[in-house]
């Protein structure tokens, strides 16, 4: 069994130099913690896999394709593969659990 504590994942991500920390990867999916500071910039590009964002902490707006939606702790957003998306207008530090299916970059590896 793999089991995780969010507090430990948050601490591990804070020790690194990347806003994203992948903590689980199996062929069918991967999970990570993505952290963006208030007023920060989300520089991500569309992914080749479907993904789900679960907002653990913070407030912002996410743009998916041409639609904006406010998000806060408890919000869940699905983004299909290859769709342009990013967080913006980050009003409070964001902690986001990210789920990729299949695992992140799996479809890149198949090409």
DAGIDA-V688879 format. One record per residue. BURIAL is b if it has 9 or more other ideal C-beta (glycine too) atoms within 8 Angstrom, else e. D_FIRST is the distance of its C-alpha to the first C-alpha in whole Angstrom. Layout:
BEGIN
BURIAL|D_FIRST / BURIAL|D_FIRST
END
This chain:
BEGIN
e|0 / e|4 / e|6 / e|10 / e|13 / e|16 / e|19 / e|17 / b|17 / b|20 / e|22 / b|20 / b|22 / e|25 / e|25 / e|25 / e|28 / e|27 / e|27 / b|23 / b|20 / b|17 / b|14 / b|12 / e|13 / e|13 / e|16 / e|16 / b|15 / b|15 / b|15 / b|17 / b|20 / b|23 / b|26 / b|30 / e|32 / e|35 / e|38 / e|36 / e|36 / b|33 / e|34 / e|31 / e|32 / e|31 / b|28 / b|28 / b|25 / b|24 / b|23 / b|22 / b|23 / b|22 / b|25 / b|23 / e|26 / b|30 / b|33 / b|34 / b|35 / b|33 / b|35 / b|34 / e|37 / e|40 / e|38 / e|38 / b|36 / e|35 / b|31 / e|30 / e|27 / e|26 / b|27 / e|25 / b|27 / e|26 / b|28 / e|29 / b|29 / e|32 / b|33 / e|34 / b|33 / b|33 / b|33 / b|36 / e|38 / b|35 / e|37 / b|34 / b|31 / b|28 / b|25 / b|23 / b|19 / b|20 / b|18 / b|19 / b|19 / b|19 / b|18 / b|21 / e|24 / b|23 / b|26 / e|28 / e|26 / e|28 / e|31
END
